[in-house]
Amino acid sequence: MDFTEKSTDLYRVSIVQEVRKPHSVSEYIKGLTWKQIWLKGSALLKGIVRAQLGSEKNTLQMLTDDKDVKSCVLIIEDADELATRQRQSLLYLLLDTTRKGSDHQWLVFLMVQNQNFITSLEKRVRSRLPMTRIVFQPASTLDDYVNVFGRFLAVEGAETSKEWTALIKNFMADAVVLAELNYLYSADNSYTVLKKVTSAFLCLYLANESAKPLSELLTEVVEMIIPRKHSLETIVRSLPMWSLCVLLCVYRRLRSCPVSAALGYRKIAQDFRRIGNTVDSRVRVPSDLAVYRELDRLVDYGLLVADPKANNVVFRRCSLNVHPKTLGDILRGITLPMAIGYWFDTQTA
């Protein structure tokens, strides 16, 4: 369903077709006119609710009882986690509520990483989802990536001074700069990383009292954000096999996701049990609690970052504290038992 359609059923949309190329869901929503967003009964939007979902009953009770979410946009982050067989009941109840004739006027967005999300759902859940979606594409070519970096530096801005424009054009023509952008593009061609590089570069430029060449400043920034050799490499290489396999379970799930993506402890424990039960009995785990403790240890080492708000370790989530490309390069240099290495290389996440 396209947002330009004037449909009173728009509140049922869960995954919406792209009508332009935004960089985020919030930017997409902000870019729509009031005529393009309207809910059943002409109710106005009250805002965006970022729902971190817990148990089925608690989540649905929270959403239905809260007066502030009677008429709103719901953005469900990491909705891939709801595609598991155990959690599809929650997704079904959530979507079914939007279809019933209730006083809840919801526009629901499901944020997913995997493109096969819909095919993983049961028929009863799949029937409640439209097949349209928003797709956020990274830069398609290196030239596009370089041009966007130039626009981030306000080369084409109407208020940009001639001196700044000339300075940046010379900067963009530098072979060192192009080499750094090429490395960034090959490592992570997302605009999110490019924005971080731009912000850090401008900060260093403003504080550049020693008048370093701009190309050197960019090299420093790139090394800070996506280092070619990470300071944690020694720690990774010193991990015992059991700990290394836990880290590999996290990396395997997050290697194709955005840098900020997080993964639940429970999902990691399930993957680790699968290795011990079907691949190599030497890493068989006595209980999930042992995996949770090992994940906390990896957080203490600085390899992972865990959500401090989760009191229950089962619902705790973690993300990589090392860029996936950098960690992948380190892991490829470590010799694993043949069966385990083959499993990680061939089994899709």
N, C-alpha and C positions, 0 to 999 in steps of 0.2 A: 504494500500500500504506500502510495506516495503522499508526502505531507501536503502537496498542493491540492489534493482532493478534498472537497468539502463533505466529509462523511461524519455522521454522528456516532459511528462505531470506532472512531479513532482511538478512544480510550482503551480499546482492546489490543492495540498493537504492542507486541513484545520485542520484535526485531524489525527495524524499519529500513526501507530501501534508501540508499545514498542518493541525494539530489545535488550534492556538491562535494568537495573534498575537504572536510574539516580535519583538524589535528586531534580533536577530542570530542567526546559525547557532549560535554558541557558547552563547548564552542558551537557545536551543531545546534543545540537547543537555543542558545542565545541568538544565533543567526536567523532563526525563524521569526516570521511576523506573527502578530496576534491572530491574524486571519488564518494562518497556517496551523496554529495550535489552538484547538478548542476541545473541550470535553463534553460528554453527554450532559444535556441540560444546560449548555452554555456556561458551565462552571469555569471559573478562572483558575489558573495554576497557582498554587501557593509556594511552590519551590521544588527543590530536588532533595530526595531522601536517599542517602547512601546506606543500604541495608546490608549489614554483615549478619548472615543467617546462622542461627543456632539450631536447636531442635525444632521439629515440625510444629508441635503444639504451641511452644513458647513464641515462635516467630509469628505464626498466624494470629495468635491472640494479641501480640504486641501491635501488629499492623491494623487489626480490625477494631481494637479498643482505643487506639490513639486518635483523638479528634483532629490532630494536625495532619494526619495522612488520609483524611476522608477524600480530599481532592488534591492530587499531587502527581508528580512524576517520581516513579520508583526506579532507581538504578541499582540493579543487583550485580555486584562485582564478583568476579571469579565464578560465574555461573556454570563453568565446566564441572565444578565440584558437585553440582546438582544432577549431573548426568549419570552418576553411579546408581546402580540398581537400588541401593539402600535409601537414597535420598530423592528419588524421583517422585515419591509420594508428596513431599513438600512442594516440589515444583508444580505438580498437578493441582494441589489445593490452592496454591497461589494464583495460577492461571484460571482455575475454575471460578474463583471468587470474582475475577474481572468479568466473567461472562454472565454471572447471575444478576438478576434485577435487584441489586442492593444499592445502598447509598454511597458505596465506595466507588469513586470515579478516579481510576488509576490509569496512567500511561506508563507501561512497564518496559524498561530496557534491560536486556540480558547481555552482560559484557562477557564474551567468550574469547578464548585464544585459539581453540581448535576448530577448523572449518567443518569437521565431521560431527559437530555437536548434535545437530538435529537427528542424524541417522543413528545416534546412540540412544535415543529416547524411545520409551515404550509408545505404542500406538495411541493410547488414550492421552498421553502428554503431547505427542507430535501433532495430533489433530487440533489442539488448541493454540498452535503456533502458526502464524502466517509464514510463508516461505521467503518473504522479502527481508532485507537486512541492510545495515550500514557496514561498509567495508572501508577501513582506513589503510590505504596503501602507502608503503614507504616510498622513498625516491626511486623512480624506475631506472634512471641512468646516473652515471657519475656526473655528467654535465648538469643534470637537474639538481643534484646534490650541491654542487659548487655554486650554481646560480642562487639557490635558496640561502646558502651561507652569505652570499653577497647582499641579498635582500635583508637578512637579519641584521647586517651591519649598516642598514639604511643607505645603501648606495643610491637607490632610485627615489628616495624620499624627497618630497617637494621642499622640505625645510632643511635639507642637507646642504652644508656649505660646499663651495667649489673646492676648497682646500681639502676637506675631509673626503670628498668624492675622488679627487685625484690621488690622495694617499691610499685609499682602499683599493683603487684600481691597480695601482702599482703593486700593492701588497698581494692582490689576488693573482697577479701575473708571475709572482715569484715561484720558482721551481720547487723550493722547499715547502711552501704553503700547499701547492698542488699535491705534493707527495704525502703530506700529512692528511689532507682531505681524502686522498685515495685510500690511505690506511684506515681512516675512520669509516669510510663507505664500505670497505671490505669487512671490517669488524662488526659494525652495527649501523646500517643505513637508515635508522629511524630518526625522525626529526626531533624527538625528545632528547637524544644524546647530542644532536647538533645544537640545540638551544642551550644546553649546559655548557658546551664548548664556547659558544658565542658569549654567554654571560661571563664566564671565567676569563675569557680573553679580554673583554672590555674592562673588567676589574683590574687585570694586570696592566693594561695599557694606561689606565688613569693613575696607577701607582708606580709607573715606570720612571723612577727618578734617575736611574743610571742610563737612560736612553738606549736600552737594548734594541736591536733590530726587531721589527714586528714578527718576522718569521720565527725568531727564537722564542718569543712569547707564546706563539701558537704551539710550538713544539713542547714547551713546558706544560701548557694546558692539556694537550692531548695525552701526555705522559701521566698527568694527574688523573684523568677521567678513564682512559683505557690504556693502562701501562703495558708496554711490550714485555716487561719482566716485573712480576708482582713481588712485593716484599714478603707475601705469605707463601711463596713457592716452597721455601725450605720446610715450613710446617706441613704443607700438603705431602711432600715427598717423604716426610718422617712418620706419617700416619701408619698404624698397623693395618693389616688387611681388613679386619672387621670394621674399623672406623672409615677406611677408604671406601668400602662398599656402601656405607650409609651416605657418605658424601656423593658418591656416584648416583645413588638413587635420587638425590635432590637435583643434581646437575642434569640427569637424564630428563626429568620432568620440566625443568626451567630453561634448558639451553636454547629453545626456540621462542621463548616468551620475552616480553619487555623486561628491562632491567629491574623494574620495581615489582615484578610479579612475585606472588607468595604461594606457598604450598603448605597444606596441613600436615601436621605430625602423623596423623592417622594414616593418611595416604602413603607417606614414606614408609611407615612400618609395614603396610600391606605389601608394598613392592619388595621390601627387604625379606619378608617371610617367603615370598615367592622364589627369591634367589636360593635361600637355604633349603627349601622343600623340593625344588625342581632342578636346580643348576649345580650347586656345590654344597654338600652337607657340612662342610667345615665352617660355614658362616651361618649355620642354623641358629635362630634366635630363641632363647628360652621363653621370652615374653615380650609383648609390645613395650612394656615399661623400660626394658633394657635399651631399646632403640630410642625411646624418648630421652633417656639419660645421655645417650651418645650424641644426640642432636644438641642437647644443652651444652655438652662439652665442646662441640664444634662451634657453637655460638661463643663460648668463652675464649676459644682460640682466635676468634675474629673472622672465621671463614663464612659464617652464617649470621644473619640478623633475625631475631625472633620478636614477635609481637609481645610487648611487655604487659598489655592489658588483659591477656588471656590467663586467668587464674587456673583453669582446668587444663592440664597439659595435653589432654586428648584433642582439645579444640585449638591448641596453639598453632600458629602459622610461622613459617620462616621464609626468608629469601636469601639469595646469594649476596655475599659481601665482596665478591670478586666478579668482575665482568665475565659473562659466560664464555666469550671467546678466549680470554686470558686463561681461565680455569681449564677450558678444553685443551688448550695447547700444553698446559702443565700435565694434565691427566694422560694425554697421548704419549708423553715421555716416560710414563710409569709402566712397568711390566706387570700385567695381571695374569692370574691363572687363565689358561686358554678358554675354558668353558665360561667363566665370568666375563672375560673380555668379549667373547663372541655374543653373549646375551645382551650386553649393553650396546654393542654395535648394531645388532640386527633387530632387536625388539623395539617397536615404536612406543612412544610414551602414551 
